[in-house]
Amino acid sequence: MSVLEKSIIATFAFFVFPFLLFAQQDLVDQKQRADSLYESFEEKEALELYRDILEEEPENYKALWRASFLYSRIGNRFNDEGDQKEYFNRGIDLAERALEVDSTDAQSHFVMAVAMGRKALISGARERVAASRAIKKYADKALEYDENHAGVWHVLGRWHFKVANLSWVERAAANTLFGGIPGDASNQKAADAIQKAIDFNDNNILYYYDLAKVYEEMGHDQQAISVCENAVELESRTPDDPMLKEQCRKLIFDLQ
């Protein structure tokens, strides 16, 4: 190698190496900032950063499952079903990628169950029935890896509640197309599962509201009222919490 070639390489390294270090540090800072935003429920900002991280690291497991979960949460706030479906489909796509990276962790199965569950709620009877089988499968798998996962117990509770109260059209579709729904869903199992979610995370207002709705369906009005009273005393943390508290107050009023 000539002296000139060595000089060119040295000059290149002098200018490029600091840039690479800066880019690497910037990515580290992005990850820390995204995690901080996620944990403080600044969800739109966190999602934007996780998308940027995935541009640089397409197989970043934490960014994949957290972005999937955020697409499901944010999409659920839209009024337009087209927008909702777009976000839920993105959540499913990212959950699939997370499962490809690590299928032995609860989070990848959890976010797939969440995204599929959200999409099922805005789908037709046939699609809802088909999705219910997959949702149960992913929830059960997540619990195999983390039996103390509050979010998974909540998903399982909602599954029991929705399946136990299927319309006759949905039950007919399930029996005709799929040979029925797996598992013996019931409102009591729904209540038990959501109560477990609260036991593992007693600050999530959504869990309380969903448990109260199950109790209302069961005719346990006083239990529903008590759960709602506990919910309205909690600190609002997520963008959904103020609305959930209002729904709890309305349920208390309606049941008294």
N, C-alpha and C positions, 0 to 999 in steps of 0.2 A: 504494500500500500504506500502510495507516494505521500510526501509531506503535505501536498495540497489536499489530497483526499482525507487525510487525518484531520487537517485543519477544518475542512467542510463539516466532517462528522462532529467534531468538537463544538463547532459553532451551532450546528443544528441541535445538539444535545443541550447546549447552554440555554437556548431559547425555548425548546420544546418541553424539556423535562419539568421545568417549573409550571408550565401550562398544564401538563398532565397531573401533577400533584394538586394544582388548584382545582381541576375538574373533579378529581377523586374526593377532595375535601368538600367540594360543593355538593356532591352526591350524598356524602355522609351527613352534611348539614340538612339536606332535603329530607332524608330519612328521619332524622331526629325531629325536625319540624312537623313532618306528616304525622308521626306518632303522637306528638304533643297535641296537635289539633284533633286527632282522632279521639284521644283520651279525654279531651275537654268538650267533645261533641260539637266541634265546629266542622260539620260534616262536609259541606260543599268544598271548603278550602282544603280539607284533608284529601278528599277524592281527587281534586286537581293535582295535588302533589304526588299522590300514589300513581296517577296516570303518567306523570312525568318520569317517575322512578322506573316504571315498567317500560318506558321507551328506552331507557339505558340498560335495564336488567329485566328482560322479559320473563325470567323464571324466578324472580324474587317472590318467595312464598308468602311472606307477610303482606307485601303489597298486593298480591293477587287475591288472597282471601279477604283482606280488609276492603279493597276496592269493590269486590263482589258484594259484600255486606252493605257497603254504603250505597251502591246502586239500588239495592233492594229497599233500603230505608228511605232514600231520597225519592225514588220513583213512586213509592207509596203515597207521597204527599201531592202528587199531581192530580188534577181533576180530569184531564184528558186521558182516555184509555190508550190512545195511540202512544202518547208520551210514556205512560206507565209501562206498556208492553215493551217499548224500546229499552227502557232502563232495566226491566226484569230480565230481558233476553241478554243484555250485557252482563248482568249479574250471573246468569247461568253460564255464559261463555267463560267468564273469569273463574267461576267455581270449577268448571271442567279443567281449565289450565292448572288451577291449584291442585286438583286431584292428580293430575299427571305428574306434578312436581313432588307431592307427598300425599299418598292415599292412606298413610298410617297415622295421621293426626286428626283429631276431632274437628278442627276448624274447617278443613276443606269439605268434609261431609256436612257440617252444620250450615255453611253458607249456601251449599247447593240445596239443602232442604228449605232454607228460607226463601231463596230466589224462586224455586219451583212452587212453593206455597203461595207466594205473592202473585205469581203469574196465574196460578190456578183460580184464584179468587175472581179474576176478570175474564175467565175462559168459559166456554160452554160446558154443558153437563158431561159430555163424553171426555173432554180434555181434563176436567176436574177429577173425574174418576180415575183416569189413567195416571194423572200426576199423583193422586193420593197414594198409590201403591209405591211409587218411587220415593215420595217424601218420607213415608214410614221406613223404607229401607235405609235411606241416608241418615235419618234420625237415630235409628237403632245402631247403625254402624258407628256414628259419632259417640254414642254412649259406651260402646265397647272400648273406645280409646280414652274417654274421660267421663266417668259416671257422675261427676260432680259439676258438669257443665250446665249452668243455669239456662242459657239460651236454648240448648237442646231439649231440656225438660219442658220449656215453654212451647217449643215447636211441637213436641209430642202431645202436650196437653191440648193445643189448638187442633191437632190432627184428630184426637179422640172426639173433641167437641164437634168438629165439622162432620166427621164420618157418622157419629152417633145421631146427627140431626140432618142427614141427607134427605133431599126431597124424594118422592116416589119415582120421579123421572130419573134421578141420579142412581137410585137403587136398582131400577130396571136396567139402566145402562150397565151398571156394575155386574149384575147377574148375567146379562145377555152377552156382553163383550169380554168380560174378564173372569167370569166364574165367581163373582162376588168380590168383596173387599177383604184383604188379609187382616187378621186380628179381630178381637172382640171389643170394638170401641164402645165406650159408654161415657155418660156425663160424669159419673163418679170417678172414672179413671182420668178424665180430663181435669177434674178438680184436684185430684191427688198429684198429677204431674205438674200442674202449674203451681201448686203449693210447694212442691220440691224446688221449682225454679226460684220462688221467693225465699225459701230457706237458704239457698246458695247465693242469692243476690237480692237483698231486701230493700234496695233503693230504686228498683225499676218500676215505674208507675204503670207501664203497660201490663206487666204481669198481674198487678192488683186489679186493674180494670177488667182484664180478660177472665180472671178468676171470679170476679163479681158477676160477670155476664153468665158464666156457667152456673153459679149458684141461683141466679135469677131464673134460668131455664129449668133448674131442678125444683123451683118453688121454695128455695131456702132464702126468703127475703131478708131476714135479719142478718144472716151471714153475709149476704151481698152488701147490705148497708154497712156492716162493720168493716168489711174489706175496703169499701170505698172511703169510709171515714179515715182509715189508716193511710190511704193513698193521697188524699188531699193535704195531709200533714207533711208529706215528704217534700224535700227541696226539688224544684224544677231544674232539670239538668239538660235534657234533650230538647230540640225544637218542638217535639210533639207533646211534651209534658203539660204545658198550660191547657191545651185542648183536651187532653186526657183527664185532667183534673175537672174541667167543666163537665165532661161526660159523666164523671163520677158523681159530681154534685147533682146533676140532672137525674141520675139513677136513684140517688138517695131520696130526692124529692118525689119521684114517681112511685117508689116502693113504700114510702111512709103513709 
